[in-house]
């Protein structure tokens, strides 16, 4: 059983084997009610088995797809059940299966389709997925990586563990004291008995931040995540000057974090992530308003679904809880909109096609959607009006 990651989402989107079973359920993080989770999973697996049989899939295929999850239900005393998150998901096709802990609540559901059901995961994607946190205090240098739900300590090769090792000073005895406030007029920020002038000390600190910055630049070079600095305010400009990457956020945590626990640090990072996510969403919605004037955006479900089938959606906006069921015929390039609950979730189809072609997906509350639409999108290229008049999209009769 794995914690959910971006890599998991990529595996689900890229899967091309059919059929696809997607199973979701809420879970108990701790307490006596955790024993109910294996029972709930077994109930959902029975529903999945029945739906696969009704669809005519061979018994050996069904067993191969669902047996890993049945194994989880039988091992009720396993640590996995004692260390659950708020939700659980199981995905299976004839060529892959994945049991994933979800750090957010989901409603119980079983989906059977030609592609995995990822819409519940797009709520998680509305926030910046990952961040890195550098904590510099008097006695320790710490580095963490995480997301809006959790954070973990990470060892970075060649990253100094403290000021002494960074400057390679053999006899360092409380020469620098990091305070939670900046220097007053006429007061130096450096205290203690150190030979040399204030200029020498500044030079030493510059060298210190360079020795911290270089390994972090290498570590973050191949990943798309922002770096957040945590430390007293007057140290941040020194680190910013030394760090040669655009990954560093100007927003940072201010204070002395010598005794701060990872949980306390994460609680302070979360508001920064929330505000940045809001800015990104607002910018995306504003961009959509501008692009509607040049036929590169729409709040129409028909136009958005057609663009998704053409891999033309750049940013997809979905209303939380919105429904649109139908039948997708990619071979003949047709989409049939129906009112049948058992048919494919067309908004999930649009999300899968958008992500598989490198686009972004946001699930928003109804009040935050452009023009109050249930689905909206910006396009990679203008969609000719003539396409909307073809039989590519057929709306079934009520």
C-alpha positions as CSV (number, residue, x, y, z in Angstrom):
1,X,0.0,0.0,0.0
2,X,1.4,3.4,-1.1
3,X,0.9,7.0,-0.2
4,X,-0.5,8.9,-3.2
5,X,2.1,10.7,-5.4
6,X,2.4,12.4,-8.7
7,X,4.0,9.2,-10.1
8,X,0.8,7.3,-9.2
9,X,-1.3,9.7,-11.1
10,X,0.9,9.4,-14.2
11,X,0.7,5.6,-14.1
12,X,-3.1,5.8,-13.9
13,X,-3.4,8.3,-16.8
14,X,-1.0,6.4,-19.0
15,X,-2.6,3.0,-18.5
16,X,-4.1,1.7,-21.8
17,X,-5.2,-1.8,-20.7
18,X,-9.0,-2.5,-20.3
19,X,-11.2,-2.9,-18.3
20,X,-10.3,-0.5,-15.5
21,X,-11.6,-0.8,-12.0
22,X,-11.4,2.3,-9.7
23,X,-12.5,1.8,-6.1
24,X,-12.7,4.5,-3.4
25,X,-13.6,4.5,0.2
26,X,-13.2,6.6,3.4
27,X,-10.9,5.2,6.0
28,X,-10.1,5.6,9.7
29,X,-6.7,7.1,10.6
30,X,-6.6,5.5,14.0
31,X,-8.8,4.1,16.8
32,X,-11.0,1.2,17.3
33,X,-13.0,1.8,14.1
34,X,-10.0,0.9,11.9
35,X,-11.3,-2.7,12.0
36,X,-14.3,-1.6,9.9
37,X,-12.0,-0.6,6.9
38,X,-11.2,-4.2,5.7
39,X,-14.9,-5.0,5.9
40,X,-15.8,-2.0,3.8
41,X,-13.2,-2.9,1.2
42,X,-14.5,-6.4,0.9
43,X,-18.0,-5.1,0.3
44,X,-16.8,-2.8,-2.5
45,X,-14.7,-5.6,-4.0
46,X,-17.9,-7.8,-4.2
47,X,-19.6,-5.0,-6.1
48,X,-16.6,-4.7,-8.5
49,X,-16.6,-8.4,-9.1
50,X,-20.3,-8.4,-9.9
51,X,-20.0,-5.5,-12.3
52,X,-17.0,-7.2,-14.1
53,X,-19.0,-10.5,-14.4
54,X,-22.1,-8.6,-15.7
55,X,-19.8,-7.0,-18.3
56,X,-18.8,-10.4,-19.5
57,X,-15.1,-10.4,-18.4
58,X,-13.6,-13.9,-17.8
59,X,-13.2,-15.2,-14.3
60,X,-9.4,-15.4,-14.6
61,X,-9.2,-11.8,-15.6
62,X,-11.4,-10.7,-12.6
63,X,-9.3,-12.8,-10.2
64,X,-6.0,-11.3,-11.4
65,X,-7.4,-7.8,-11.1
66,X,-9.0,-8.1,-7.7
67,X,-6.9,-10.7,-5.8
68,X,-4.3,-8.2,-4.6
69,X,-7.0,-6.2,-2.9
70,X,-8.7,-9.3,-1.5
71,X,-5.3,-10.1,0.1
72,X,-5.3,-6.8,1.8
73,X,-8.7,-7.5,3.4
74,X,-7.6,-10.9,4.7
75,X,-4.6,-9.4,6.5
76,X,-6.6,-7.3,8.9
77,X,-3.9,-7.0,11.5
78,X,-1.4,-5.6,9.1
79,X,0.3,-2.2,9.8
80,X,-1.3,-0.8,6.7
81,X,-4.7,-0.8,8.4
82,X,-3.2,0.7,11.6
83,X,-1.6,3.6,9.7
84,X,-4.2,4.6,7.2
85,X,-4.9,8.1,5.9
86,X,-8.4,9.6,5.5
87,X,-9.1,7.7,2.3
88,X,-8.2,4.6,0.4
89,X,-8.2,3.8,-3.4
90,X,-7.6,0.7,-5.4
91,X,-7.0,0.7,-9.1
92,X,-6.7,-2.4,-11.3
93,X,-6.5,-3.3,-14.9
94,X,-5.3,-6.5,-16.6
95,X,-1.7,-5.2,-16.5
96,X,-1.4,-3.2,-13.2
97,X,-2.9,-2.7,-9.8
98,X,-2.3,-0.1,-7.2
99,X,-3.5,0.3,-3.6
100,X,-3.1,3.8,-2.4
101,X,-3.6,5.7,0.8
102,X,-5.3,9.1,0.2
103,X,-4.7,12.1,2.5
104,X,-8.2,13.3,2.1
105,X,-11.8,12.0,2.5
106,X,-13.5,10.3,-0.4
107,X,-17.0,8.8,-0.7
108,X,-17.3,5.0,-1.2
109,X,-17.6,4.2,-4.9
110,X,-16.8,1.6,-7.6
111,X,-16.2,2.6,-11.2
112,X,-15.8,0.3,-14.2
113,X,-14.7,1.9,-17.5
114,X,-12.1,1.9,-20.2
115,X,-9.9,4.2,-18.2
116,X,-9.3,4.9,-14.5
117,X,-11.6,7.2,-12.6
118,X,-9.3,10.0,-11.4
119,X,-11.7,12.9,-10.7
120,X,-11.5,12.5,-6.9
121,X,-7.7,12.9,-7.2
122,X,-8.1,16.2,-9.1
123,X,-9.3,17.9,-5.8
124,X,-5.8,17.1,-4.4
125,X,-4.2,18.5,-7.5
126,X,-5.8,21.9,-7.0
127,X,-3.0,22.7,-4.5
128,X,0.7,22.9,-5.3
129,X,1.6,19.2,-5.1
130,X,5.1,19.5,-3.7
131,X,7.4,21.9,-1.9
132,X,10.9,21.9,-0.3
133,X,11.6,23.6,3.0
134,X,15.1,24.7,4.2
135,X,15.3,25.5,7.9
136,X,18.3,27.4,9.1
137,X,18.7,28.0,12.8
138,X,21.6,28.5,15.2
139,X,22.2,24.8,15.9
140,X,21.0,23.0,12.9
141,X,20.3,23.0,9.2
142,X,17.3,20.9,8.2
143,X,15.8,20.1,4.8
144,X,12.2,18.8,4.3
145,X,10.1,17.8,1.3
146,X,6.3,17.5,1.4
147,X,2.9,18.6,0.2
148,X,-0.1,20.2,1.8
149,X,-0.8,17.0,3.7
150,X,2.5,15.8,5.0
151,X,6.2,16.6,5.3
152,X,9.3,14.4,5.7
153,X,13.0,15.0,6.5
154,X,15.3,14.4,3.5
155,X,19.1,14.0,3.6
156,X,20.8,16.0,0.9
157,X,24.3,15.0,-0.2
158,X,26.9,17.5,0.9
159,X,24.4,19.7,2.7
160,X,26.1,21.0,5.9
161,X,24.3,20.0,9.1
162,X,25.2,23.2,11.0
163,X,27.1,26.4,10.8
164,X,30.3,24.8,12.2
165,X,30.6,22.2,9.4
166,X,29.5,24.7,6.7
167,X,32.4,27.1,7.6
168,X,34.8,24.3,8.6
169,X,35.5,26.1,11.8
170,X,37.2,23.9,14.4
171,X,36.5,26.0,17.5
172,X,33.1,27.5,17.2
173,X,31.7,28.4,20.6
174,X,28.5,30.4,20.3
175,X,30.0,33.1,18.2
176,X,26.8,33.8,16.3
177,X,23.4,34.0,17.9
178,X,20.4,33.9,15.7
179,X,17.7,36.2,17.0
180,X,14.1,36.3,16.0
181,X,14.4,40.1,15.2
182,X,16.5,42.2,12.9
183,X,19.3,44.5,14.2
184,X,18.4,47.9,15.6
185,X,20.0,51.0,14.3
186,X,23.7,50.9,15.3
187,X,23.5,47.3,16.4
188,X,25.4,44.5,14.6
189,X,23.6,41.2,14.1
190,X,26.8,39.3,15.1
191,X,27.6,38.6,18.7
192,X,30.4,36.8,20.5
193,X,34.1,36.6,20.4
194,X,35.3,36.2,16.9
195,X,38.5,37.6,15.5
196,X,38.2,40.0,12.7
197,X,35.8,42.8,11.6
198,X,32.1,42.7,10.8
199,X,33.1,42.5,7.1
200,X,35.0,39.3,7.8
201,X,32.0,37.9,9.5
202,X,29.7,38.8,6.6
203,X,32.2,37.2,4.3
204,X,32.1,34.0,6.4
205,X,28.3,34.0,6.3
206,X,28.3,34.5,2.6
207,X,30.6,31.4,2.3
208,X,28.2,29.6,4.6
209,X,25.2,30.2,2.4
210,X,27.1,29.3,-0.7
211,X,28.0,25.9,0.9
212,X,24.3,25.5,1.7
213,X,23.0,26.6,-1.7
214,X,25.1,24.5,-4.0
215,X,23.9,21.0,-2.9
216,X,20.3,22.3,-2.8
217,X,20.6,23.6,-6.4
218,X,21.8,20.2,-7.5
219,X,19.1,18.4,-5.5
220,X,16.2,20.5,-6.9
221,X,17.5,20.8,-10.5
222,X,15.4,17.9,-11.8
223,X,12.2,18.4,-9.9
224,X,9.5,21.0,-10.2
225,X,9.0,22.1,-6.7
226,X,9.4,25.5,-4.9
227,X,11.9,26.0,-2.1
228,X,10.7,27.8,1.0
229,X,13.2,29.4,3.5
230,X,12.6,29.3,7.2
231,X,14.8,31.4,9.5
232,X,15.3,34.9,10.9
233,X,14.4,37.7,8.4
234,X,17.9,39.2,8.0
235,X,19.4,35.8,6.9
236,X,16.9,35.4,4.0
237,X,18.5,38.1,1.7
238,X,21.9,36.5,2.2
239,X,20.6,33.1,1.2
240,X,18.6,34.5,-1.7
241,X,21.8,36.1,-3.1
242,X,23.6,32.8,-2.8
243,X,20.9,30.5,-4.3
244,X,21.1,30.5,-8.1
245,X,17.7,29.1,-9.0
246,X,14.2,30.5,-9.6
247,X,12.7,27.8,-7.3
248,X,13.1,30.0,-4.2
249,X,9.8,31.7,-3.1
250,X,10.0,35.2,-1.8
251,X,7.4,34.2,0.8
252,X,9.2,32.6,3.7
253,X,8.8,31.6,7.3
254,X,10.2,34.2,9.7
255,X,11.6,33.3,13.1
256,X,14.0,31.1,15.1
257,X,13.0,27.5,14.5
258,X,15.7,25.8,16.6
259,X,13.1,23.9,18.6
260,X,10.3,23.7,16.0
261,X,9.0,20.2,15.3
262,X,8.3,19.1,11.7
263,X,4.6,19.2,12.5
264,X,4.8,22.8,13.7
265,X,6.9,23.8,10.6
266,X,4.3,22.1,8.3
267,X,1.5,24.0,10.0
268,X,3.2,27.3,9.2
269,X,4.0,26.3,5.6
270,X,0.3,25.3,4.8
271,X,-1.0,28.9,4.6
272,X,1.7,29.8,2.1
273,X,0.7,26.9,-0.1
274,X,-3.0,27.8,0.2
275,X,-2.4,31.4,-0.8
276,X,-0.2,30.4,-3.7
277,X,-2.7,27.9,-4.9
278,X,-5.4,30.6,-4.8
279,X,-3.2,32.9,-6.9
280,X,-2.6,30.2,-9.5
281,X,-6.3,29.4,-9.8
282,X,-7.3,33.0,-10.1
283,X,-4.7,33.5,-12.8
284,X,-6.0,30.5,-14.7
285,X,-9.6,31.8,-14.6
286,X,-8.5,35.3,-15.7
287,X,-6.5,33.8,-18.6
288,X,-9.6,31.8,-19.6
289,X,-11.7,35.0,-19.8
290,X,-9.1,36.6,-22.1
291,X,-8.9,33.5,-24.4
292,X,-12.6,33.3,-24.9
293,X,-12.4,36.3,-27.2
294,X,-10.1,34.4,-29.6
295,X,-11.9,31.0,-29.7
296,X,-9.4,29.4,-27.3
297,X,-11.7,28.9,-24.3
298,X,-15.2,27.8,-23.6
299,X,-17.7,27.2,-20.8
300,X,-19.7,24.8,-23.0
301,X,-19.6,21.1,-22.1
302,X,-19.9,20.0,-25.8
303,X,-17.0,22.2,-27.0
304,X,-14.8,21.2,-24.0
305,X,-15.4,17.4,-24.6
306,X,-14.6,17.7,-28.3
307,X,-11.4,19.7,-27.5
308,X,-10.4,17.0,-24.9
309,X,-10.9,14.2,-27.5
310,X,-8.6,16.2,-29.8
311,X,-6.0,16.6,-27.0
312,X,-6.6,20.3,-27.3
313,X,-7.4,21.2,-23.7
314,X,-4.7,23.1,-21.9
315,X,-6.5,23.8,-18.6
316,X,-9.7,22.0,-17.6
317,X,-12.0,23.4,-14.9
318,X,-14.6,21.0,-13.3
319,X,-17.3,21.8,-10.8
320,X,-17.1,19.6,-7.7
321,X,-19.8,17.0,-7.9
322,X,-20.9,17.8,-11.5
323,X,-22.1,14.9,-13.5
324,X,-22.2,14.2,-17.2
325,X,-22.5,10.5,-18.3
326,X,-22.2,9.1,-21.8
327,X,-20.5,6.8,-24.2
328,X,-17.1,7.5,-25.7
329,X,-16.3,6.0,-29.1
330,X,-12.7,7.1,-29.8
331,X,-12.3,4.8,-32.8
332,X,-15.1,6.7,-34.6
333,X,-14.4,10.0,-32.8
334,X,-17.9,10.2,-31.3
335,X,-19.2,11.1,-27.8
336,X,-22.8,10.3,-26.9
337,X,-24.3,12.2,-24.0
338,X,-26.8,10.0,-22.0
339,X,-28.6,10.1,-18.7
340,X,-27.5,6.7,-17.6
341,X,-25.6,6.5,-14.3
342,X,-23.8,3.4,-15.4
343,X,-22.3,5.0,-18.5
344,X,-18.9,6.6,-18.5
345,X,-18.2,9.8,-16.6
346,X,-17.5,12.2,-19.4
347,X,-15.9,14.8,-17.2
348,X,-13.5,12.1,-16.0
349,X,-12.8,11.3,-19.6
350,X,-12.0,14.9,-20.3
351,X,-9.7,15.0,-17.2
352,X,-7.8,11.9,-18.3
353,X,-7.3,13.2,-21.9
354,X,-6.2,16.6,-20.6
355,X,-3.6,15.2,-18.2
356,X,-2.3,12.6,-20.7
357,X,-1.6,15.5,-23.2
358,X,0.2,17.5,-20.6
359,X,-2.6,19.8,-19.5
360,X,-3.8,20.8,-16.0
361,X,-7.1,20.0,-14.2
362,X,-8.8,22.0,-11.4
363,X,-11.8,21.0,-9.5
364,X,-13.5,24.1,-8.1
365,X,-16.6,24.9,-6.0
366,X,-19.6,26.1,-8.1
367,X,-19.2,29.7,-6.9
368,X,-15.6,29.7,-8.2
369,X,-16.3,28.4,-11.7
370,X,-16.3,30.8,-14.7
371,X,-19.8,32.0,-15.5
372,X,-21.2,29.4,-13.1
373,X,-20.5,26.6,-15.7
374,X,-20.2,22.9,-14.8
375,X,-17.2,22.5,-17.0
376,X,-14.9,25.0,-18.7
377,X,-11.5,24.9,-20.5
378,X,-8.8,26.9,-22.2
379,X,-7.5,25.4,-25.5
380,X,-4.1,24.9,-26.9
381,X,-5.3,26.1,-30.3
382,X,-8.5,27.6,-31.7
383,X,-11.2,25.0,-32.3
384,X,-13.0,25.7,-35.6
385,X,-16.7,26.3,-35.3
386,X,-17.3,23.8,-38.1
387,X,-16.2,20.9,-35.9
388,X,-19.1,21.6,-33.5
389,X,-21.6,21.1,-36.3
390,X,-20.4,17.6,-37.2
391,X,-21.5,14.3,-35.8
392,X,-18.5,14.1,-33.6
393,X,-20.8,14.8,-30.6
394,X,-24.2,13.3,-30.5
395,X,-26.6,14.3,-27.7
396,X,-29.0,11.5,-27.0
397,X,-32.7,12.2,-26.6
398,X,-34.1,12.7,-23.1
